[in-house]
Amino acid sequence: MAQKEISDIVKYPLTTEKSINLIGRSNSMIFVVNKKSRRPEIKKAIEEIFKAKVTRVNTSNSVDGRKLAYVTFAPESPAMDIATKLGIL
């Protein structure tokens, strides 16, 4: 299987009330990702895009057909800084 491009894995950050609350509470962000992406691929893509250390990735499928990745960042990579760079906060 050929390696996926980074842009094919991560689509965009989710900007709901729940996702904004996660940034401050647990140093996490939620991203909408490609349905066929796996956790290691998502982790690598996020680390390359944002130059940040990722400690954990959990995924779930939403009822509207999107795949969500709950990404927890290491303490040295605050999610608040990443969200600010993206213009979310």
Backbone as CSV, one residue per row, in Angstrom:
resi,resn,N_x,N_y,N_z,CA_x,CA_y,CA_z,C_x,C_y,C_z
1,MET,0.839,-1.189,0.000,0.000,0.000,0.000,0.882,1.249,0.000
2,ALA,0.595,2.187,-0.857,1.378,3.413,-0.960,1.116,4.321,0.233
3,GLN,2.145,5.072,0.608,2.016,5.998,1.733,1.119,7.174,1.336
4,LYS,0.238,7.558,2.246,-0.688,8.659,1.968,0.004,9.999,2.158
5,GLU,-0.447,10.979,1.404,0.021,12.341,1.589,-0.588,12.901,2.868
6,ILE,0.111,13.812,3.528,-0.384,14.415,4.764,-1.724,15.094,4.534
7,SER,-1.862,15.793,3.424,-3.101,16.519,3.154,-4.280,15.577,2.916
8,ASP,-3.993,14.318,2.581,-5.053,13.339,2.388,-5.549,12.773,3.714
9,ILE,-4.811,12.975,4.784,-5.149,12.390,6.083,-5.968,13.356,6.931
10,VAL,-5.419,14.537,7.204,-6.089,15.515,8.061,-6.830,16.512,7.185
11,LYS,-8.146,16.643,7.425,-8.946,17.566,6.617,-9.013,18.952,7.253
12,TYR,-9.545,19.029,8.485,-9.659,20.330,9.160,-9.954,20.119,10.645
13,PRO,-9.663,21.129,11.477,-10.004,21.028,12.904,-11.493,21.289,13.105
14,LEU,-12.066,20.615,14.085,-13.471,20.806,14.411,-13.599,21.990,15.360
15,THR,-14.542,22.875,15.111,-14.677,24.085,15.932,-16.045,24.156,16.588
16,THR,-16.390,23.110,17.316,-17.633,23.110,18.070,-17.344,23.549,19.508
17,GLU,-18.382,23.770,20.272,-18.202,24.170,21.669,-17.429,23.102,22.432
18,LYS,-17.748,21.848,22.194,-17.052,20.752,22.874,-15.561,20.741,22.525
19,SER,-15.239,20.914,21.258,-13.840,20.873,20.850,-13.045,22.050,21.403
20,ILE,-13.673,23.219,21.490,-12.996,24.396,22.057,-12.733,24.176,23.552
21,ASN,-13.687,23.566,24.259,-13.496,23.283,25.680,-12.375,22.286,25.921
22,LEU,-12.194,21.334,25.025,-11.121,20.345,25.171,-9.737,20.979,25.104
23,ILE,-9.608,22.047,24.354,-8.304,22.695,24.197,-7.764,23.134,25.552
24,GLY,-8.580,23.798,26.334,-8.137,24.283,27.633,-8.120,23.223,28.716
25,ARG,-9.087,22.303,28.668,-9.211,21.305,29.735,-8.194,20.183,29.655
26,SER,-7.971,19.646,28.469,-7.125,18.448,28.383,-6.018,18.538,27.333
27,ASN,-5.693,19.750,26.888,-4.621,19.956,25.907,-4.864,19.090,24.663
28,SER,-6.122,19.021,24.227,-6.512,18.191,23.088,-7.254,19.012,22.042
29,MET,-7.259,18.483,20.829,-8.034,19.075,19.751,-8.706,17.955,18.972
30,ILE,-9.804,18.291,18.304,-10.512,17.320,17.480,-10.335,17.715,16.015
31,PHE,-9.939,16.739,15.204,-9.759,16.963,13.779,-10.654,16.019,12.997
32,VAL,-11.188,16.486,11.881,-11.901,15.628,10.948,-10.828,15.056,10.022
33,VAL,-10.814,13.740,9.887,-9.768,13.067,9.110,-10.394,12.159,8.060
34,ASN,-9.571,11.679,7.161,-9.995,10.742,6.133,-10.509,9.465,6.795
35,LYS,-11.616,8.929,6.302,-12.232,7.743,6.918,-11.321,6.522,6.909
36,LYS,-10.374,6.458,5.992,-9.492,5.293,5.900,-8.178,5.477,6.650
37,SER,-7.986,6.621,7.281,-6.751,6.893,8.016,-6.716,6.098,9.311
38,ARG,-5.528,5.686,9.684,-5.339,4.941,10.924,-4.632,5.821,11.940
39,ARG,-4.681,5.433,13.207,-4.123,6.253,14.280,-2.653,6.620,14.078
40,PRO,-1.770,5.672,13.737,-0.359,6.057,13.540,-0.169,7.073,12.413
41,GLU,-0.951,6.933,11.348,-0.869,7.881,10.230,-1.332,9.269,10.666
42,ILE,-2.401,9.311,11.449,-2.929,10.589,11.931,-1.916,11.258,12.841
43,LYS,-1.331,10.491,13.749,-0.331,11.035,14.677,0.846,11.634,13.915
44,LYS,1.370,10.892,12.958,2.508,11.369,12.170,2.159,12.635,11.391
45,ALA,0.976,12.657,10.790,0.554,13.820,9.999,0.408,15.060,10.880
46,ILE,-0.223,14.934,12.036,-0.401,16.068,12.950,0.959,16.580,13.417
47,GLU,1.863,15.662,13.771,3.195,16.081,14.221,3.953,16.817,13.124
48,GLU,3.814,16.386,11.882,4.502,17.050,10.770,3.871,18.396,10.431
49,ILE,2.548,18.463,10.444,1.869,19.709,10.092,2.150,20.804,11.116
50,PHE,2.006,20.478,12.403,2.086,21.493,13.455,3.411,21.520,14.201
51,LYS,4.339,20.625,13.863,5.643,20.555,14.548,5.428,20.474,16.060
52,ALA,4.518,19.586,16.461,4.150,19.424,17.864,4.203,17.945,18.234
53,LYS,4.450,17.668,19.495,4.513,16.295,19.986,3.110,15.823,20.374
54,VAL,2.686,14.706,19.790,1.378,14.119,20.076,1.578,12.931,21.010
55,THR,0.791,12.888,22.095,0.918,11.773,23.034,-0.115,10.684,22.777
56,ARG,-1.289,11.077,22.227,-2.349,10.091,22.058,-3.325,10.506,20.959
57,VAL,-3.831,9.502,20.244,-4.856,9.738,19.222,-5.965,8.708,19.413
58,ASN,-7.176,9.190,19.586,-8.365,8.334,19.627,-9.241,8.724,18.448
59,THR,-9.892,7.747,17.859,-10.764,8.047,16.727,-12.177,7.547,16.982
60,SER,-13.113,8.192,16.320,-14.505,7.745,16.364,-15.197,8.184,15.080
61,ASN,-16.251,7.477,14.738,-17.050,7.832,13.574,-18.298,8.543,14.054
62,SER,-18.561,9.711,13.498,-19.733,10.478,13.901,-20.973,9.981,13.157
63,VAL,-22.122,10.366,13.651,-23.367,9.917,13.036,-23.583,10.514,11.643
64,ASP,-22.905,11.622,11.347,-23.059,12.221,10.020,-22.017,11.704,9.022
65,GLY,-21.286,10.647,9.397,-20.381,9.992,8.455,-18.950,10.472,8.470
66,ARG,-18.603,11.396,9.348,-17.223,11.869,9.418,-16.427,11.032,10.418
67,LYS,-15.122,10.939,10.209,-14.236,10.285,11.167,-13.538,11.387,11.942
68,LEU,-13.634,11.325,13.268,-13.040,12.333,14.128,-11.825,11.761,14.839
69,ALA,-10.773,12.557,14.912,-9.572,12.172,15.638,-9.414,13.103,16.832
70,TYR,-9.426,12.531,18.023,-9.198,13.281,19.261,-7.703,13.199,19.541
71,VAL,-7.003,14.305,19.357,-5.545,14.341,19.447,-5.140,15.034,20.740
72,THR,-4.377,14.322,21.581,-3.860,14.896,22.820,-2.393,15.237,22.607
73,PHE,-2.040,16.474,22.921,-0.675,16.942,22.737,0.124,16.828,24.027
74,ALA,1.448,16.725,23.887,2.347,16.685,25.036,2.361,18.060,25.704
75,PRO,2.717,18.110,26.994,2.737,19.404,27.704,3.626,20.463,27.042
76,GLU,4.692,20.032,26.366,5.577,21.011,25.713,4.995,21.541,24.406
77,SER,3.858,21.003,23.978,3.170,21.456,22.762,1.729,21.836,23.105
78,PRO,1.516,23.029,23.658,0.156,23.407,24.072,-0.825,23.490,22.892
79,ALA,-1.972,22.855,23.063,-3.029,22.913,22.046,-3.521,24.343,21.858
80,MET,-3.429,25.142,22.908,-3.847,26.546,22.851,-3.029,27.300,21.790
81,ASP,-1.719,27.034,21.734,-0.856,27.681,20.740,-1.233,27.255,19.322
82,ILE,-1.526,25.977,19.131,-1.892,25.473,17.819,-3.224,26.059,17.377
83,ALA,-4.184,26.113,18.289,-5.497,26.675,17.977,-5.385,28.164,17.635
84,THR,-4.504,28.871,18.320,-4.293,30.277,18.036,-3.701,30.488,16.645
85,LYS,-2.722,29.645,16.286,-2.121,29.730,14.954,-3.154,29.457,13.848
86,LEU,-4.092,28.559,14.150,-5.124,28.222,13.169,-6.248,29.249,13.114
87,GLY,-6.269,30.163,14.078,-7.309,31.193,14.119,-8.590,30.715,14.768
88,ILE,-8.528,29.619,15.502,-9.720,29.104,16.197,-10.011,29.928,17.435
89,LEU,-8.979,30.338,18.143,-9.136,31.134,19.365,-8.676,32.551,19.136
